[in-house]
Amino acid sequence: MIPVTRLALLAVLALSPGVLTAQGSDSAGGESAPSPRGLGLGGTVDRYLVGGESYTAISFRGVTFKPEGWSPEFAFGVLPPVGDDGPVALTTDLGTAYGIPMPATVLLLKAGSTGIFGLSGGGALVGAYGGAGVVALLGGGVGLRFEATRRWYLVPGRQPAVWVLSLGLTSIPLRR
Protein backbone atom coordinates (compact mmCIF):
# COMPACT_ATOMS: atom_id res chain seq x y z
CA MET A 1 0.00 0.00 0.00
CA ILE A 2 1.25 3.51 -0.83
CA PRO A 3 1.92 5.65 2.29
CA VAL A 4 -0.59 8.47 2.75
CA THR A 5 2.00 11.25 2.37
CA ARG A 6 3.18 9.91 -0.98
CA LEU A 7 -0.41 9.48 -2.18
CA ALA A 8 -1.22 13.09 -1.22
CA LEU A 9 1.92 14.36 -2.98
CA LEU A 10 1.06 12.38 -6.13
CA ALA A 11 -2.46 13.86 -6.14
CA VAL A 12 -1.15 17.43 -5.77
CA LEU A 13 1.34 16.88 -8.60
CA ALA A 14 -1.30 15.27 -10.83
CA LEU A 15 -3.68 18.19 -10.29
CA SER A 16 -1.01 20.90 -10.53
CA PRO A 17 -1.55 23.97 -12.72
CA GLY A 18 0.77 22.56 -15.39
CA VAL A 19 -1.70 19.75 -16.06
CA LEU A 20 -4.98 21.70 -16.05
CA THR A 21 -5.80 25.12 -17.51
CA ALA A 22 -8.22 27.63 -16.05
CA GLN A 23 -11.58 27.73 -17.78
CA GLY A 24 -12.55 31.07 -19.29
CA SER A 25 -9.05 32.60 -19.16
CA ASP A 26 -8.38 35.05 -21.93
CA SER A 27 -4.83 36.38 -21.99
CA ALA A 28 -5.38 38.36 -25.22
CA GLY A 29 -8.37 40.30 -23.83
CA GLY A 30 -6.59 41.31 -20.63
CA GLU A 31 -9.38 39.89 -18.45
CA SER A 32 -8.46 37.87 -15.42
CA ALA A 33 -9.53 34.26 -15.17
CA PRO A 34 -12.60 33.67 -13.02
CA SER A 35 -11.84 32.58 -9.48
CA PRO A 36 -13.92 30.44 -7.12
CA ARG A 37 -16.03 32.63 -4.82
CA GLY A 38 -19.04 31.48 -2.88
CA LEU A 39 -20.42 28.22 -1.51
CA GLY A 40 -19.22 25.04 -3.22
CA LEU A 41 -21.22 21.86 -2.54
CA GLY A 42 -20.50 18.30 -3.58
CA GLY A 43 -19.93 14.71 -2.62
CA THR A 44 -16.93 12.53 -1.89
CA VAL A 45 -16.04 8.92 -1.33
CA ASP A 46 -13.97 8.79 1.85
CA ARG A 47 -11.50 6.04 2.69
CA TYR A 48 -10.81 5.79 6.43
CA LEU A 49 -7.41 4.18 7.06
CA VAL A 50 -7.31 2.94 10.65
CA GLY A 51 -4.19 1.02 11.59
CA GLY A 52 -4.05 -1.81 9.05
CA GLU A 53 -7.77 -1.68 8.19
CA SER A 54 -9.80 0.54 5.87
CA TYR A 55 -13.45 1.60 5.72
CA THR A 56 -15.40 3.50 3.06
CA ALA A 57 -17.91 6.29 3.68
CA ILE A 58 -19.91 8.59 1.40
CA SER A 59 -20.07 12.29 2.36
CA PHE A 60 -21.83 15.50 1.37
CA ARG A 61 -19.32 18.38 1.66
CA GLY A 62 -19.43 22.15 1.54
CA VAL A 63 -16.83 24.90 1.63
CA THR A 64 -17.02 28.63 1.07
CA PHE A 65 -14.47 29.71 -1.53
CA LYS A 66 -13.03 33.19 -1.19
CA PRO A 67 -9.74 34.86 -2.10
CA GLU A 68 -6.99 33.80 0.29
CA GLY A 69 -8.53 33.53 3.70
CA TRP A 70 -10.28 31.34 6.25
CA SER A 71 -13.82 30.19 5.54
CA PRO A 72 -16.25 27.64 6.99
CA GLU A 73 -16.44 24.05 5.77
CA PHE A 74 -18.57 21.06 6.72
CA ALA A 75 -19.24 17.44 5.83
CA PHE A 76 -21.94 14.91 6.73
CA GLY A 77 -21.59 11.29 5.73
CA VAL A 78 -22.65 7.69 6.15
CA LEU A 79 -20.31 4.88 7.11
CA PRO A 80 -21.95 1.56 6.16
CA PRO A 81 -21.91 -1.35 8.62
CA VAL A 82 -18.56 -3.00 9.22
CA GLY A 83 -19.01 -6.76 9.18
CA ASP A 84 -22.34 -8.55 9.41
CA ASP A 85 -23.65 -7.03 12.62
CA GLY A 86 -21.99 -3.60 12.84
CA PRO A 87 -24.18 -0.50 13.08
CA VAL A 88 -24.46 2.18 10.42
CA ALA A 89 -22.58 5.31 11.54
CA LEU A 90 -22.95 8.98 10.69
CA THR A 91 -19.78 11.02 10.18
CA THR A 92 -19.44 14.78 10.63
CA ASP A 93 -16.79 17.43 10.09
CA LEU A 94 -17.23 21.05 11.09
CA GLY A 95 -14.30 23.33 10.67
CA THR A 96 -12.49 25.94 8.68
CA ALA A 97 -10.38 25.93 5.54
CA TYR A 98 -7.80 28.41 4.32
CA GLY A 99 -8.10 28.67 0.54
CA ILE A 100 -5.06 29.47 -1.57
CA PRO A 101 -6.16 30.13 -5.18
CA MET A 102 -3.73 29.01 -7.88
CA PRO A 103 -4.22 28.76 -11.64
CA ALA A 104 -6.93 26.12 -12.23
CA THR A 105 -6.79 24.89 -8.62
CA VAL A 106 -7.48 25.89 -5.05
CA LEU A 107 -5.33 24.52 -2.24
CA LEU A 108 -7.27 24.07 1.03
CA LEU A 109 -5.56 23.88 4.42
CA LYS A 110 -8.15 22.44 6.81
CA ALA A 111 -8.77 22.03 10.55
CA GLY A 112 -11.80 21.44 12.73
CA SER A 113 -13.86 19.03 14.79
CA THR A 114 -14.93 15.57 13.66
CA GLY A 115 -17.21 12.82 14.88
CA ILE A 116 -18.45 9.33 14.16
CA PHE A 117 -21.85 8.55 15.64
CA GLY A 118 -23.06 4.95 15.62
CA LEU A 119 -26.75 4.36 15.16
CA SER A 120 -28.61 1.67 17.12
CA GLY A 121 -26.47 2.11 20.22
CA GLY A 122 -23.15 1.96 18.39
CA GLY A 123 -21.48 4.70 20.49
CA ALA A 124 -19.76 7.87 19.41
CA LEU A 125 -16.26 9.19 18.82
CA VAL A 126 -15.43 12.89 18.72
CA GLY A 127 -12.17 14.62 18.04
CA ALA A 128 -10.26 16.93 15.74
CA TYR A 129 -8.83 16.85 12.24
CA GLY A 130 -6.20 18.66 10.21
CA GLY A 131 -5.06 18.26 6.64
CA ALA A 132 -4.99 19.59 3.12
CA GLY A 133 -7.02 19.34 -0.03
CA VAL A 134 -6.90 20.35 -3.66
CA VAL A 135 -9.88 21.39 -5.77
CA ALA A 136 -9.07 21.29 -9.49
CA LEU A 137 -11.32 23.38 -11.72
CA LEU A 138 -12.64 21.11 -14.47
CA GLY A 139 -14.90 23.64 -16.19
CA GLY A 140 -18.62 24.18 -16.34
CA GLY A 141 -18.72 25.10 -12.65
CA VAL A 142 -17.45 21.68 -11.52
CA GLY A 143 -14.28 20.78 -9.66
CA LEU A 144 -12.47 17.58 -8.70
CA ARG A 145 -11.77 17.48 -4.97
CA PHE A 146 -9.03 15.44 -3.29
CA GLU A 147 -8.24 15.67 0.42
CA ALA A 148 -6.04 13.94 2.97
CA THR A 149 -6.78 14.55 6.65
CA ARG A 150 -5.38 13.16 9.88
CA ARG A 151 -7.91 12.44 12.65
CA TRP A 152 -7.43 12.40 16.42
CA TYR A 153 -10.33 10.96 18.43
CA LEU A 154 -10.86 11.34 22.18
CA VAL A 155 -10.60 7.72 23.29
CA PRO A 156 -8.98 6.23 26.37
CA GLY A 157 -5.76 4.32 25.86
CA ARG A 158 -3.57 4.09 22.79
CA GLN A 159 -5.16 5.20 19.53
CA PRO A 160 -4.17 3.97 16.07
CA ALA A 161 -3.35 6.50 13.37
CA VAL A 162 -6.53 7.50 11.52
CA TRP A 163 -6.23 9.02 8.04
CA VAL A 164 -9.07 9.87 5.69
CA LEU A 165 -8.54 10.16 1.93
CA SER A 166 -11.45 11.80 0.08
CA LEU A 167 -12.12 12.02 -3.65
CA GLY A 168 -15.18 13.55 -5.30
CA LEU A 169 -16.81 16.37 -7.24
CA THR A 170 -17.88 19.80 -6.06
CA SER A 171 -19.68 22.78 -7.54
CA ILE A 172 -17.47 25.81 -8.22
CA PRO A 173 -19.14 29.24 -8.17
CA LEU A 174 -16.95 31.41 -10.44
CA ARG A 175 -16.72 35.21 -10.38
CA ARG A 176 -14.32 37.71 -11.96
C-alpha positions in Angstrom: 0.0 0.0 0.0 1.3 3.5 -0.8 1.9 5.6 2.3 -0.6 8.5 2.7 2.0 11.3 2.4 3.2 9.9 -1.0 -0.4 9.5 -2.2 -1.2 13.1 -1.2 1.9 14.4 -3.0 1.1 12.4 -6.1 -2.5 13.9 -6.1 -1.2 17.4 -5.8 1.3 16.9 -8.6 -1.3 15.3 -10.8 -3.7 18.2 -10.3 -1.0 20.9 -10.5 -1.5 24.0 -12.7 0.8 22.6 -15.4 -1.7 19.7 -16.1 -5.0 21.7 -16.0 -5.8 25.1 -17.5 -8.2 27.6 -16.0 -11.6 27.7 -17.8 -12.5 31.1 -19.3 -9.0 32.6 -19.2 -8.4 35.1 -21.9 -4.8 36.4 -22.0 -5.4 38.4 -25.2 -8.4 40.3 -23.8 -6.6 41.3 -20.6 -9.4 39.9 -18.5 -8.5 37.9 -15.4 -9.5 34.3 -15.2 -12.6 33.7 -13.0 -11.8 32.6 -9.5 -13.9 30.4 -7.1 -16.0 32.6 -4.8 -19.0 31.5 -2.9 -20.4 28.2 -1.5 -19.2 25.0 -3.2 -21.2 21.9 -2.5 -20.5 18.3 -3.6 -19.9 14.7 -2.6 -16.9 12.5 -1.9 -16.0 8.9 -1.3 -14.0 8.8 1.9 -11.5 6.0 2.7 -10.8 5.8 6.4 -7.4 4.2 7.1 -7.3 2.9 10.7 -4.2 1.0 11.6 -4.1 -1.8 9.1 -7.8 -1.7 8.2 -9.8 0.5 5.9 -13.4 1.6 5.7 -15.4 3.5 3.1 -17.9 6.3 3.7 -19.9 8.6 1.4 -20.1 12.3 2.4 -21.8 15.5 1.4 -19.3 18.4 1.7 -19.4 22.1 1.5 -16.8 24.9 1.6 -17.0 28.6 1.1 -14.5 29.7 -1.5 -13.0 33.2 -1.2 -9.7 34.9 -2.1 -7.0 33.8 0.3 -8.5 33.5 3.7 -10.3 31.3 6.2 -13.8 30.2 5.5 -16.2 27.6 7.0 -16.4 24.0 5.8 -18.6 21.1 6.7 -19.2 17.4 5.8 -21.9 14.9 6.7 -21.6 11.3 5.7 -22.7 7.7 6.2 -20.3 4.9 7.1 -21.9 1.6 6.2 -21.9 -1.3 8.6 -18.6 -3.0 9.2 -19.0 -6.8 9.2 -22.3 -8.5 9.4 -23.6 -7.0 12.6 -22.0 -3.6 12.8 -24.2 -0.5 13.1 -24.5 2.2 10.4 -22.6 5.3 11.5 -22.9 9.0 10.7 -19.8 11.0 10.2 -19.4 14.8 10.6 -16.8 17.4 10.1 -17.2 21.0 11.1 -14.3 23.3 10.7 -12.5 25.9 8.7 -10.4 25.9 5.5 -7.8 28.4 4.3 -8.1 28.7 0.5 -5.1 29.5 -1.6 -6.2 30.1 -5.2 -3.7 29.0 -7.9 -4.2 28.8 -11.6 -6.9 26.1 -12.2 -6.8 24.9 -8.6 -7.5 25.9 -5.1 -5.3 24.5 -2.2 -7.3 24.1 1.0 -5.6 23.9 4.4 -8.2 22.4 6.8 -8.8 22.0 10.5 -11.8 21.4 12.7 -13.9 19.0 14.8 -14.9 15.6 13.7 -17.2 12.8 14.9 -18.5 9.3 14.2 -21.9 8.6 15.6 -23.1 4.9 15.6 -26.8 4.4 15.2 -28.6 1.7 17.1 -26.5 2.1 20.2 -23.1 2.0 18.4 -21.5 4.7 20.5 -19.8 7.9 19.4 -16.3 9.2 18.8 -15.4 12.9 18.7 -12.2 14.6 18.0 -10.3 16.9 15.7 -8.8 16.8 12.2 -6.2 18.7 10.2 -5.1 18.3 6.6 -5.0 19.6 3.1 -7.0 19.3 0.0 -6.9 20.3 -3.7 -9.9 21.4 -5.8 -9.1 21.3 -9.5 -11.3 23.4 -11.7 -12.6 21.1 -14.5 -14.9 23.6 -16.2 -18.6 24.2 -16.3 -18.7 25.1 -12.7 -17.4 21.7 -11.5 -14.3 20.8 -9.7 -12.5 17.6 -8.7 -11.8 17.5 -5.0 -9.0 15.4 -3.3 -8.2 15.7 0.4 -6.0 13.9 3.0 -6.8 14.5 6.6 -5.4 13.2 9.9 -7.9 12.4 12.7 -7.4 12.4 16.4 -10.3 11.0 18.4 -10.9 11.3 22.2 -10.6 7.7 23.3 -9.0 6.2 26.4 -5.8 4.3 25.9 -3.6 4.1 22.8 -5.2 5.2 19.5 -4.2 4.0 16.1 -3.3 6.5 13.4 -6.5 7.5 11.5 -6.2 9.0 8.0 -9.1 9.9 5.7 -8.5 10.2 1.9 -11.5 11.8 0.1 -12.1 12.0 -3.6 -15.2 13.5 -5.3 -16.8 16.4 -7.2 -17.9 19.8 -6.1 -19.7 22.8 -7.5 -17.5 25.8 -8.2 -19.1 29.2 -8.2 -16.9 31.4 -10.4 -16.7 35.2 -10.4 -14.3 37.7 -12.0 
